[in-house]
Amino acid sequence: MIYRIYYADGSTFDSSQGDPQDAPGLGILVIVQEHRIPGERAYLQHMADYYVWKSGRWQGCDLFYVWQYLFVNRDEFPKVVMAGETAVNDVYALAVRRAKDDPDFQGVVG
């Protein structure tokens, strides 16, 4: 498992279900993903306006970076941009808790 995305509606999408471009593109609250360094703990990407798939990982960013990502580095494909969502505290806290407690990602940081 490389990553799992947690959405505001309570659903998830992970790397076993398809490629990054197959994931629903709206309503992201939290992404948990493996660390690149073997033996290091998984980590969370959250509290971002947008998320991009860059160099085999999800990265949180703002709108200015989305434009850079889309137009500056033209060699990296696929280019995938997803939108985060602002949610009420209870919904957001539940998504973060689910991501931190995810049995596929032991010892999550973030």
ZAMAR-34810 format. One record per residue: x, y, z of N, C-alpha, C, CB in turn. Coordinates in nm, 4 decimals. Glycine has a CB too. Layout:
N
{{X; Y; Z}; {X; Y; Z}; {X; Y; Z}; {X; Y; Z}}
...
//
This chain:
110
{{0.0844; -0.1174; 0.0000}; {0.0000; 0.0000; 0.0000}; {0.0891; 0.1239; 0.0000}; {-0.0961; -0.0003; 0.1218}}
{{0.0694; 0.2125; -0.0961}; {0.1511; 0.3331; -0.1047}; {0.0822; 0.4512; -0.0372}; {0.1814; 0.3664; -0.2508}}
{{-0.0488; 0.4643; -0.0583}; {-0.1230; 0.5751; 0.0015}; {-0.2703; 0.5388; 0.0175}; {-0.1085; 0.7019; -0.0839}}
{{-0.3389; 0.6150; 0.1024}; {-0.4844; 0.6072; 0.1148}; {-0.5354; 0.7503; 0.1333}; {-0.5283; 0.5134; 0.2357}}
{{-0.6369; 0.7852; 0.0571}; {-0.6979; 0.9179; 0.0626}; {-0.8283; 0.9073; 0.1412}; {-0.7233; 0.9753; -0.0815}}
{{-0.8476; 1.0002; 0.2336}; {-0.9708; 1.0075; 0.3131}; {-1.0492; 1.1307; 0.2688}; {-0.9395; 1.0132; 0.4673}}
{{-1.1770; 1.1090; 0.2359}; {-1.2620; 1.2151; 0.1835}; {-1.3625; 1.2639; 0.2870}; {-1.3349; 1.1670; 0.0598}}
{{-1.4154; 1.3843; 0.2637}; {-1.5112; 1.4469; 0.3549}; {-1.6394; 1.3652; 0.3701}; {-1.5454; 1.5862; 0.3060}}
{{-1.6749; 1.2873; 0.2691}; {-1.7981; 1.2073; 0.2780}; {-1.7765; 1.0738; 0.3499}; {-1.8531; 1.1812; 0.1382}}
{{-1.6551; 1.0509; 0.4018}; {-1.6244; 0.9282; 0.4738}; {-1.5659; 0.8175; 0.3882}; {-1.7463; 0.8783; 0.5391}}
{{-1.5617; 0.8359; 0.2585}; {-1.5065; 0.7332; 0.1696}; {-1.3545; 0.7418; 0.1658}; {-1.5641; 0.7477; 0.0273}}
{{-1.2933; 0.6389; 0.1082}; {-1.1485; 0.6348; 0.0902}; {-1.1166; 0.5842; -0.0496}; {-1.0814; 0.5452; 0.1976}}
{{-0.9941; 0.6098; -0.0909}; {-0.9392; 0.5540; -0.2142}; {-0.7933; 0.5276; -0.1848}; {-0.9584; 0.6508; -0.3391}}
{{-0.7441; 0.4091; -0.2255}; {-0.6035; 0.3802; -0.2004}; {-0.5365; 0.3230; -0.3249}; {-0.5892; 0.2830; -0.0832}}
{{-0.4054; 0.3074; -0.3134}; {-0.3247; 0.2654; -0.4276}; {-0.3597; 0.1263; -0.4792}; {-0.1800; 0.2693; -0.3906}}
{{-0.4293; 0.0459; -0.3997}; {-0.4702; -0.0867; -0.4479}; {-0.5933; -0.0791; -0.5385}; {-0.4990; -0.1792; -0.3293}}
{{-0.6608; 0.0362; -0.5404}; {-0.7836; 0.0519; -0.6186}; {-0.7606; 0.1121; -0.7565}; {-0.8806; 0.1374; -0.5433}}
{{-0.6418; 0.1612; -0.7815}; {-0.6136; 0.2211; -0.9116}; {-0.4993; 0.3193; -0.9027}; {-0.7370; 0.2902; -0.9664}}
{{-0.4742; 0.3839; -1.0136}; {-0.3683; 0.4830; -1.0226}; {-0.4147; 0.6154; -0.9633}; {-0.3242; 0.5018; -1.1681}}
{{-0.3224; 0.7066; -0.9327}; {-0.3617; 0.8343; -0.8741}; {-0.4683; 0.9085; -0.9549}; {-0.2408; 0.9217; -0.8596}}
{{-0.4581; 0.9035; -1.0863}; {-0.5558; 0.9739; -1.1704}; {-0.6943; 0.9093; -1.1668}; {-0.5062; 0.9789; -1.3139}}
{{-0.7075; 0.7903; -1.1095}; {-0.8373; 0.7238; -1.0968}; {-0.9135; 0.7669; -0.9710}; {-0.8179; 0.5734; -1.0955}}
{{-0.8449; 0.8293; -0.8767}; {-0.9066; 0.8690; -0.7498}; {-1.0030; 0.9855; -0.7713}; {-0.7984; 0.9076; -0.6465}}
{{-1.1118; 0.9899; -0.6948}; {-1.2003; 1.1067; -0.7003}; {-1.1203; 1.2331; -0.6682}; {-1.3198; 1.0907; -0.6010}}
{{-1.1421; 1.3387; -0.7423}; {-1.0588; 1.4577; -0.7335}; {-1.1045; 1.5666; -0.6399}; {-1.0461; 1.5142; -0.8636}}
{{-1.2188; 1.5495; -0.5741}; {-1.2708; 1.6545; -0.4872}; {-1.2970; 1.6011; -0.3468}; {-1.3991; 1.7138; -0.5460}}
{{-1.2896; 1.6887; -0.2481}; {-1.3299; 1.6544; -0.1128}; {-1.2252; 1.5882; -0.0268}; {-1.4443; 1.5679; -0.1189}}
{{-1.0980; 1.6039; -0.0587}; {-0.9919; 1.5384; 0.0177}; {-0.9693; 1.6100; 0.1503}; {-0.8614; 1.5345; -0.0635}}
{{-0.9630; 1.5303; 0.2574}; {-0.9296; 1.5831; 0.3896}; {-0.7889; 1.5430; 0.4329}; {-1.0309; 1.5348; 0.4923}}
{{-0.7522; 1.4175; 0.4101}; {-0.6247; 1.3641; 0.4586}; {-0.5742; 1.2590; 0.3606}; {-0.6396; 1.3036; 0.6016}}
{{-0.4438; 1.2557; 0.3427}; {-0.3791; 1.1471; 0.2681}; {-0.2708; 1.0899; 0.3588}; {-0.3186; 1.1976; 0.1296}}
{{-0.2731; 0.9599; 0.3795}; {-0.1654; 0.8926; 0.4522}; {-0.0852; 0.8153; 0.3481}; {-0.2212; 0.7968; 0.5668}}
{{0.0474; 0.8205; 0.3605}; {0.1315; 0.7523; 0.2624}; {0.2604; 0.7034; 0.3250}; {0.1625; 0.8444; 0.1457}}
{{0.3144; 0.5999; 0.2630}; {0.4401; 0.5430; 0.3092}; {0.5514; 0.6458; 0.2949}; {0.4742; 0.4147; 0.2309}}
{{0.6501; 0.6337; 0.3824}; {0.7688; 0.7176; 0.3724}; {0.8590; 0.6596; 0.2647}; {0.8435; 0.7275; 0.5091}}
{{0.9337; 0.7431; 0.1985}; {1.0267; 0.6956; 0.0948}; {1.1438; 0.6164; 0.1527}; {1.0802; 0.8136; 0.0150}}
{{1.1814; 0.6468; 0.2749}; {1.2956; 0.5801; 0.3379}; {1.2464; 0.4548; 0.4091}; {1.3688; 0.6753; 0.4377}}
{{1.2947; 0.3373; 0.3697}; {1.2511; 0.2139; 0.4359}; {1.2740; 0.2210; 0.5867}; {1.3251; 0.0928; 0.3772}}
{{1.1764; 0.1730; 0.6611}; {1.1865; 0.1728; 0.8058}; {1.1332; 0.2986; 0.8717}; {1.3273; 0.1535; 0.8449}}
{{1.1120; 0.4052; 0.7952}; {1.0558; 0.5283; 0.8516}; {0.9040; 0.5169; 0.8560}; {1.0990; 0.6528; 0.7687}}
{{0.8429; 0.5903; 0.9475}; {0.6983; 0.5841; 0.9646}; {0.6248; 0.6555; 0.8509}; {0.6589; 0.6451; 1.0987}}
{{0.5041; 0.6083; 0.8245}; {0.4185; 0.6732; 0.7264}; {0.3850; 0.8144; 0.7757}; {0.2886; 0.5900; 0.7017}}
{{0.3385; 0.8991; 0.6852}; {0.3067; 1.0356; 0.7254}; {0.1784; 1.0840; 0.6592}; {0.4222; 1.1293; 0.6910}}
{{0.1238; 1.1913; 0.7158}; {-0.0010; 1.2491; 0.6669}; {0.0265; 1.3725; 0.5836}; {-0.0939; 1.2836; 0.7833}}
{{-0.0520; 1.3876; 0.4788}; {-0.0635; 1.5128; 0.4052}; {-0.2047; 1.5613; 0.4343}; {-0.0358; 1.4951; 0.2479}}
{{-0.2174; 1.6814; 0.4886}; {-0.3509; 1.7344; 0.5184}; {-0.3427; 1.8850; 0.5341}; {-0.4099; 1.6694; 0.6466}}
{{-0.4586; 1.9472; 0.5471}; {-0.4706; 2.0920; 0.5633}; {-0.4172; 2.1683; 0.4420}; {-0.3968; 2.1365; 0.6885}}
{{-0.4312; 2.1129; 0.3229}; {-0.3870; 2.1806; 0.2013}; {-0.5070; 2.2110; 0.1121}; {-0.2834; 2.0945; 0.1253}}
{{-0.4918; 2.3144; 0.0320}; {-0.5970; 2.3495; -0.0634}; {-0.6027; 2.2506; -0.1790}; {-0.5750; 2.4907; -0.1170}}
{{-0.4837; 2.2057; -0.2218}; {-0.4727; 2.1132; -0.3346}; {-0.3681; 2.0080; -0.3022}; {-0.4364; 2.1884; -0.4657}}
{{-0.3755; 1.8978; -0.3752}; {-0.2777; 1.7904; -0.3644}; {-0.2365; 1.7523; -0.5049}; {-0.3348; 1.6673; -0.2863}}
{{-0.1057; 1.7368; -0.5266}; {-0.0545; 1.6972; -0.6570}; {0.0234; 1.5676; -0.6427}; {0.0343; 1.8084; -0.7182}}
{{0.0223; 1.4894; -0.7483}; {0.1000; 1.3651; -0.7530}; {0.2329; 1.3997; -0.8185}; {0.0239; 1.2497; -0.8322}}
{{0.3398; 1.3971; -0.7385}; {0.4705; 1.4388; -0.7882}; {0.5755; 1.3380; -0.7453}; {0.5068; 1.5801; -0.7372}}
{{0.6474; 1.2862; -0.8416}; {0.7571; 1.1918; -0.8151}; {0.7116; 1.0730; -0.7311}; {0.8720; 1.2633; -0.7445}}
{{0.5913; 1.0233; -0.7606}; {0.5419; 0.9040; -0.6935}; {0.4868; 0.9259; -0.5546}; {0.6487; 0.8059; -0.6858}}
{{0.4562; 1.0504; -0.5181}; {0.4029; 1.0836; -0.3861}; {0.3017; 1.1970; -0.3983}; {0.5170; 1.1228; -0.2891}}
{{0.2097; 1.2006; -0.2994}; {0.1170; 1.3128; -0.2884}; {0.1853; 1.4259; -0.2137}; {-0.0142; 1.2707; -0.2168}}
{{0.1629; 1.5469; -0.2624}; {0.2196; 1.6648; -0.1987}; {0.1095; 1.7694; -0.1857}; {0.3412; 1.7204; -0.2796}}
{{0.0897; 1.8229; -0.0656}; {-0.0058; 1.9301; -0.0439}; {0.0509; 2.0611; -0.0949}; {-0.0423; 1.9414; 0.1042}}
{{-0.0353; 2.1479; -0.1487}; {0.0135; 2.2743; -0.2032}; {-0.0981; 2.3781; -0.2128}; {0.0758; 2.2517; -0.3406}}
{{-0.0610; 2.4995; -0.2537}; {-0.1571; 2.6062; -0.2773}; {-0.1786; 2.6219; -0.4283}; {-0.1083; 2.7398; -0.2136}}
{{-0.2644; 2.7149; -0.4657}; {-0.2982; 2.7325; -0.6071}; {-0.1788; 2.7774; -0.6908}; {-0.4105; 2.8330; -0.6210}}
{{-0.0946; 2.8630; -0.6354}; {0.0227; 2.9082; -0.7097}; {0.1111; 2.7890; -0.7478}; {0.1031; 3.0105; -0.6266}}
{{0.1314; 2.6961; -0.6544}; {0.2133; 2.5790; -0.6854}; {0.1462; 2.4895; -0.7891}; {0.2414; 2.4992; -0.5583}}
{{0.0134; 2.4802; -0.7863}; {-0.0571; 2.4003; -0.8877}; {-0.0198; 2.4491; -1.0271}; {-0.2111; 2.4079; -0.8673}}
{{-0.0201; 2.5807; -1.0459}; {0.0164; 2.6348; -1.1780}; {0.1597; 2.6013; -1.2125}; {-0.0037; 2.7866; -1.1820}}
{{0.2512; 2.6137; -1.1186}; {0.3901; 2.5752; -1.1438}; {0.3994; 2.4285; -1.1829}; {0.4768; 2.6024; -1.0203}}
{{0.3327; 2.3452; -1.1065}; {0.3336; 2.2009; -1.1293}; {0.2840; 2.1675; -1.2697}; {0.2472; 2.1297; -1.0244}}
{{0.1774; 2.2331; -1.3119}; {0.1183; 2.2012; -1.4419}; {0.2014; 2.2496; -1.5596}; {-0.0187; 2.2605; -1.4509}}
{{0.2690; 2.3643; -1.5443}; {0.3315; 2.4253; -1.6613}; {0.4832; 2.4316; -1.6611}; {0.2807; 2.5600; -1.6764}}
{{0.5485; 2.4181; -1.5463}; {0.6938; 2.4314; -1.5435}; {0.7631; 2.3001; -1.5768}; {0.7392; 2.4806; -1.4075}}
{{0.7318; 2.1943; -1.5052}; {0.7970; 2.0658; -1.5293}; {0.7104; 1.9842; -1.6247}; {0.8209; 1.9887; -1.3957}}
{{0.7417; 1.9893; -1.7495}; {0.6582; 1.9240; -1.8503}; {0.6940; 1.7780; -1.8733}; {0.6683; 1.9980; -1.9798}}
{{0.7996; 1.7296; -1.8094}; {0.8442; 1.5926; -1.8323}; {0.7791; 1.4911; -1.7396}; {0.9923; 1.5851; -1.8170}}
{{0.7193; 1.5366; -1.6330}; {0.6637; 1.4443; -1.5346}; {0.5171; 1.4145; -1.5644}; {0.6784; 1.5016; -1.3934}}
{{0.4882; 1.2872; -1.5861}; {0.3504; 1.2447; -1.6122}; {0.3234; 1.1165; -1.5361}; {0.3251; 1.2246; -1.7645}}
{{0.2035; 1.0862; -1.4934}; {0.0858; 1.1691; -1.5150}; {0.0857; 1.2879; -1.4195}; {-0.0420; 1.0865; -1.4974}}
{{0.0218; 1.3944; -1.4624}; {0.0003; 1.5105; -1.3760}; {-0.1389; 1.4967; -1.3183}; {0.0174; 1.6467; -1.4541}}
{{-0.1465; 1.4927; -1.1855}; {-0.2745; 1.4754; -1.1171}; {-0.2874; 1.5852; -1.0122}; {-0.2860; 1.3330; -1.0517}}
{{-0.3987; 1.6573; -1.0180}; {-0.4286; 1.7619; -0.9199}; {-0.5626; 1.7284; -0.8557}; {-0.4312; 1.9049; -0.9863}}
{{-0.5656; 1.7287; -0.7233}; {-0.6880; 1.7024; -0.6473}; {-0.7161; 1.8212; -0.5564}; {-0.6757; 1.5710; -0.5643}}
{{-0.8432; 1.8427; -0.5253}; {-0.8814; 1.9557; -0.4407}; {-0.9146; 1.9103; -0.3001}; {-1.0001; 2.0295; -0.5007}}
{{-0.8586; 1.9817; -0.2038}; {-0.8925; 1.9581; -0.0651}; {-1.0285; 2.0200; -0.0344}; {-0.7840; 2.0150; 0.0280}}
{{-1.0782; 1.9906; 0.0838}; {-1.2075; 2.0454; 0.1254}; {-1.1985; 2.0891; 0.2710}; {-1.3216; 1.9410; 0.1061}}
{{-1.2620; 2.2000; 0.3007}; {-1.2744; 2.2431; 0.4391}; {-1.3974; 2.1761; 0.4960}; {-1.2834; 2.3989; 0.4512}}
{{-1.3815; 2.1144; 0.6115}; {-1.4919; 2.0414; 0.6742}; {-1.5087; 2.0902; 0.8183}; {-1.4665; 1.8870; 0.6704}}
{{-1.6255; 2.0637; 0.8737}; {-1.6468; 2.0967; 1.0146}; {-1.5478; 2.0161; 1.0984}; {-1.7946; 2.0674; 1.0583}}
{{-1.5175; 2.0668; 1.2170}; {-1.4138; 2.0064; 1.3014}; {-1.4337; 1.8576; 1.3265}; {-1.4085; 2.0776; 1.4328}}
{{-1.5565; 1.8146; 1.3555}; {-1.5809; 1.6737; 1.3865}; {-1.5476; 1.5829; 1.2688}; {-1.7257; 1.6534; 1.4275}}
{{-1.5869; 1.6244; 1.1495}; {-1.5613; 1.5440; 1.0291}; {-1.4119; 1.5385; 1.0006}; {-1.6370; 1.6018; 0.9068}}
{{-1.3466; 1.6527; 1.0113}; {-1.2023; 1.6583; 0.9873}; {-1.1270; 1.5740; 1.0908}; {-1.1525; 1.8046; 0.9910}}
{{-1.1604; 1.5907; 1.2187}; {-1.0920; 1.5163; 1.3245}; {-1.1098; 1.3655; 1.3077}; {-1.1438; 1.5598; 1.4615}}
{{-1.2276; 1.3233; 1.2662}; {-1.2518; 1.1807; 1.2435}; {-1.1647; 1.1282; 1.1296}; {-1.4004; 1.1557; 1.2124}}
{{-1.1532; 1.2047; 1.0215}; {-1.0696; 1.1617; 0.9088}; {-0.9234; 1.1510; 0.9504}; {-1.0837; 1.2592; 0.7909}}
{{-0.8756; 1.2464; 1.0273}; {-0.7369; 1.2422; 1.0747}; {-0.7160; 1.1214; 1.1659}; {-0.7005; 1.3730; 1.1494}}
{{-0.8102; 1.0967; 1.2555}; {-0.7988; 0.9819; 1.3459}; {-0.7979; 0.8512; 1.2674}; {-0.9143; 0.9817; 1.4478}}
{{-0.8875; 0.8392; 1.1703}; {-0.8907; 0.7168; 1.0882}; {-0.7576; 0.6974; 1.0160}; {-1.0067; 0.7229; 0.9852}}
{{-0.7009; 0.8054; 0.9632}; {-0.5730; 0.7958; 0.8926}; {-0.4600; 0.7562; 0.9875}; {-0.5399; 0.9289; 0.8243}}
{{-0.4572; 0.8147; 1.1045}; {-0.3515; 0.7821; 1.2015}; {-0.3630; 0.6393; 1.2536}; {-0.3561; 0.8794; 1.3186}}
{{-0.4850; 0.5883; 1.2614}; {-0.5084; 0.4527; 1.3121}; {-0.5147; 0.3470; 1.2016}; {-0.6368; 0.4498; 1.3914}}
{{-0.4897; 0.3856; 1.0794}; {-0.5009; 0.2946; 0.9656}; {-0.4069; 0.1753; 0.9846}; {-0.4689; 0.3686; 0.8329}}
{{-0.4615; 0.0531; 0.9880}; {-0.3768; -0.0640; 1.0110}; {-0.2765; -0.0928; 0.8981}; {-0.4640; -0.1842; 1.0309}}
{{-0.3000; -0.0366; 0.7798}; {-0.2055; -0.0566; 0.6694}; {-0.0842; 0.0358; 0.6785}; {-0.2758; -0.0351; 0.5367}}
{{-0.0901; 0.1338; 0.7679}; {0.0192; 0.2303; 0.7842}; {0.0500; 0.2425; 0.9334}; {-0.0182; 0.3707; 0.7223}}
{{0.1365; 0.1599; 0.9822}; {0.1681; 0.1580; 1.1256}; {0.2542; 0.2768; 1.1647}; {0.2392; 0.0280; 1.1632}}
{{0.2229; 0.3358; 1.2793}; {0.3062; 0.4407; 1.3352}; {0.3077; 0.5677; 1.2531}; {0.4443; 0.3913; 1.3506}}
{{0.1921; 0.6210; 1.2208}; {0.1835; 0.7386; 1.1356}; {0.2333; 0.8622; 1.2082}; {0.0407; 0.7596; 1.0883}}
{{0.3081; 0.9461; 1.1360}; {0.3553; 1.0749; 1.1847}; {0.2680; 1.1821; 1.1244}; {0.5049; 1.0984; 1.1499}}
{{0.2349; 1.2836; 1.2020}; {0.1647; 1.3975; 1.1442}; {0.0372; 1.4249; 1.2096}; {0.1412; 1.3776; 1.0025}}
//
